[in-house]
C-alpha cells in the first residue's frame, strides 16, 4: 500500500511539473520568423523544446523539419514531438544545394496532410518559406504575386544576392513546371 501511495504522489508531482512547464512555455507563434500562411499551414525558424510543449494547444498535427543538422538535437526534437502524439518528418535539406527530390518529398507530405495543421520549420524559416512558396505555386496554383508576398515576408531582398542557389532552385522548379512567370 505504501508503494501505491508513493507512486500516486510521484504521478501527481509529475503532472504538476508538466502543467507548470506548459503554462510557462513560449507559444509557437514566438518562434523566429513565424508566419501563418493559412489556418492549416504555418512556418518558422528553429523551435525550442519549450515551444514544442505548446504544439498541441496550437493545434499542430504534423511538423516538417527542413534543417540539416545531424545532431542529437534533431533526434530529441523528433522524439519530443512524437511523444505528444504529433507526426514528425525530418527532410534534411542542404543549405548550399537544395534538391528537386527534397522538394518532391515535401510536396507529397503536404498533399497527404490534407486538413491537418502543419508546421514547417528550419533554422530561420528561409528553407521552409522557399519550399512553401513552391508548394503554393506548383501544387496549389496560387498566383505568383500572392505567393511571393508570403516569401518576401521572410526573405529580405539582400538575401537573394547572398544565397543565389535558392533563387536558382526556385526558378528551376518553376521552369520545370512550365510556369511562364518565374521568380
C-alpha positions in Angstrom: 0.0 0.0 0.0 2.9 2.4 0.7 4.2 1.7 -2.8 0.9 2.7 -4.3 0.9 6.0 -2.3 4.4 6.9 -3.4 3.6 6.0 -7.0 0.5 8.3 -6.8 2.4 11.1 -5.2 5.1 10.7 -7.9 2.5 10.9 -10.7 0.8 13.9 -9.1 4.1 15.7 -8.9 4.9 14.8 -12.4 1.6 16.1 -13.7 2.0 19.4 -11.8 5.5 19.8 -13.1 4.3 19.2 -16.7 1.4 21.7 -16.2 3.9 24.3 -15.0 6.2 23.6 -17.9 3.4 24.0 -20.4 2.0 27.3 -19.0 5.4 28.9 -18.8 6.3 27.9 -22.3 6.5 30.3 -25.2 3.8 29.7 -27.8 4.9 28.5 -31.2 4.0 31.9 -32.6 7.1 33.3 -30.8 9.5 31.3 -32.9 11.9 33.2 -35.1 10.3 34.4 -38.4 6.9 32.8 -37.5 4.4 33.2 -40.3 0.9 31.9 -40.8 0.3 31.1 -44.4 -3.3 29.9 -43.8 -5.2 28.4 -40.9 -3.7 24.9 -41.7 -0.1 25.9 -42.6 2.5 27.8 -40.5 6.2 28.2 -40.8 9.1 29.4 -38.7 12.6 29.1 -37.6 14.1 26.5 -35.2 11.7 25.6 -32.4 12.8 25.3 -28.8 11.9 22.4 -26.5 9.7 24.9 -24.6 7.8 25.7 -27.8 7.4 22.0 -28.6 5.2 21.8 -25.4 2.8 24.3 -26.9 2.3 22.5 -30.2 -0.9 20.6 -29.1 -2.6 23.8 -27.9 -1.7 25.4 -31.2 -3.5 22.6 -33.0 -0.4 21.3 -34.8 -0.9 17.8 -36.3 2.3 17.5 -38.3 5.8 19.1 -38.0 8.1 19.0 -41.1 11.7 20.0 -40.2 13.8 21.0 -43.2 17.0 21.7 -41.2 20.1 19.7 -42.0 21.7 19.3 -38.5 22.9 15.8 -37.9 22.8 16.0 -34.2 21.2 14.8 -31.1 19.1 18.0 -31.1 17.2 16.8 -34.1 16.7 13.3 -32.7 15.4 14.8 -29.5 13.1 17.2 -31.3 11.5 14.3 -33.2 11.2 12.3 -30.0 9.6 15.2 -28.0 7.1 15.9 -30.8 6.1 12.3 -31.4 5.6 11.8 -27.6 2.9 14.5 -27.9 1.1 12.4 -30.5 2.1 14.8 -33.3 3.5 13.4 -36.6 7.1 14.4 -37.3 9.1 14.2 -40.6 12.7 15.4 -41.0 13.8 16.2 -44.6 17.4 17.3 -44.2 17.7 20.0 -46.9 21.3 21.0 -47.6 21.6 24.8 -47.4 24.1 25.1 -50.3 22.3 22.7 -52.6 18.6 22.0 -52.2 17.4 19.3 -54.5 14.3 18.5 -56.6 13.9 15.3 -54.6 13.8 17.3 -51.3 11.0 19.4 -52.7 9.1 16.5 -54.2 9.1 14.7 -50.9 7.9 17.9 -49.2 5.1 18.4 -51.7 3.9 14.8 -51.2 3.8 15.2 -47.5 1.8 18.5 -47.6 -0.6 17.0 -50.2 -1.2 14.0 -47.9 -1.7 16.2 -44.8 -5.0 17.4 -46.3 -6.9 19.0 -43.4 -4.1 18.7 -40.8 -2.5 21.7 -39.4 1.2 21.7 -40.4 4.2 23.5 -39.0 7.2 23.6 -41.4 10.4 24.8 -39.9 14.1 25.1 -40.4 16.8 27.3 -38.8 15.5 30.7 -39.8 12.4 30.0 -42.0 14.4 30.5 -45.2 14.2 26.9 -46.4 10.7 26.5 -45.1 9.3 29.6 -46.8 11.0 28.8 -50.1 9.5 25.3 -50.1 6.1 26.7 -49.1 6.4 29.3 -51.9 7.0 26.5 -54.4 4.1 24.4 -53.0 1.8 27.4 -53.3 2.8 28.0 -56.9 3.1 24.4 -58.1 0.6 22.4 -56.2 -2.0 25.0 -55.1 -1.7 27.2 -58.3 -1.6 30.3 -56.2 -0.8 33.4 -58.3 2.8 34.5 -58.3 2.3 37.8 -56.7 0.3 36.3 -53.8 2.8 33.6 -53.1 5.7 36.0 -53.5 4.2 38.3 -50.8 4.4 35.4 -48.3 8.0 34.7 -49.4 9.1 38.3 -49.1 7.8 38.4 -45.5 10.7 36.2 -44.6 13.4 36.7 -47.2 14.9 40.3 -47.4 15.8 41.4 -50.9 19.5 41.3 -50.0 19.3 37.6 -49.2 18.7 36.6 -52.8 22.1 38.0 -53.8 23.8 36.4 -50.7 22.2 33.0 -51.4 21.8 32.8 -55.2 21.4 29.0 -55.0 17.9 29.4 -53.6 16.7 31.7 -56.3 18.1 29.3 -58.9 16.4 26.4 -57.1 13.1 28.1 -57.1 13.4 29.2 -60.8 14.5 25.7 -61.9 11.3 24.2 -60.3 9.1 26.8 -61.9 10.6 26.3 -65.3 10.2 22.5 -65.0 6.6 23.1 -64.3 6.3 25.3 -67.4 5.2 28.3 -65.4 5.7 31.3 -67.6 6.3 33.7 -64.8 9.5 32.8 -62.9 10.6 34.3 -59.7 
